[in-house]
Amino acid sequence: MAMRVFAWGMLAMASLVAALFFVRYWRASRERLFAFFALAFIGMAANWTVLAIIDHPVDEAGQAYAYVIRLAAYVILLVGIIDKNRRSGRL
């Protein structure tokens, strides 16, 4: 159990690092796709953090809410990709 929490902590940290890179790229280029990706990775970091905090075998409902956060992050990624394609006129 402790190893799983440690792994979720590492995944949360890696997601935050990726979000910081995308924020840096967004600040340099003002490309909205990078902002969407940064938000999605912040959502993924929140997902991993919530999973690490509520790591109880009894609390299955709490884990379901954590996966809703992950779903929202994936939806943000899709919205960013669709937004980018619409602005460039390819969709």
N, C-alpha and C positions, 0 to 999 in steps of 0.2 A: 504494500500500500504506500509506503514512504517513497519507493522508487517511482511510482506513478505520479505522485504529487510533485516530486522533483522534476520529472520529465515535463509535466504540464507547466511548471514554472519556467523551464528552459524554453518551451514553445511560446509562452507569453512574452518572454524577453526577446526572442527572435522576431516575433511579430511586431513588437514595438520598435526594434531596430529597423525593420523593413519599412514601417510607417514613417520613421524619421528620414530615411533615404528618399521616400516619395515626397515628403514635405519639402525637402531640400530641392528636389527636381522641380516641384511645383513653384517654389519661390523663384527659381532661376528662369523658368519658361512661362509661367502662368497658364500652363496647359491644364484644363480641368480634369483630364483623365488621371493625372497624378494625384490630384486632390481626392478623387473618388477612391483610388487605390489606397491612399493613406487612411481614409476613413474606414475602408474595409479591413485593413490590417489592424487598426485600433479596435475594431469590433472583434476580430479574431483574438487579439490579446485579452480583451474582456471575457471572451468565451473560455479561454484556457484558465484565466484567473478564477472565474466563477467555478469551474470544474474542480480546481485545486482546493478552493475554500469549502465547497459542499461535498467533499469526498466521503460520503457516508453510504454504506450499502442499503440503508433503510430509505433514504431520501431519493427515490426514483423521480418524483415530480420535480424536484429542484434541478436534477440533471436534464430533464426535458426542457426547462426554461433556458438552460445554458445552450442547448442546441438550437433554440429559437434565435439566440443572439448570433450563432454561426450562420443560420439561414439568412438573417438580415445582412450579414457581411457579404454573403454571396450575391444577394440581390443588389447590394450597392455596387459590387463589381460588374454585374450585368448591366445595370443602369449606366455606369460610366462607359462601358464599351459601346452600348447602343447610342449614347449621347455623342461619343466621338465619331461614330460612323455616320450619324445623321448630320453632324456639322460639316463633315467632309463630303457629304453628298453621295456616299456609297451604299446606303441602305434604302 
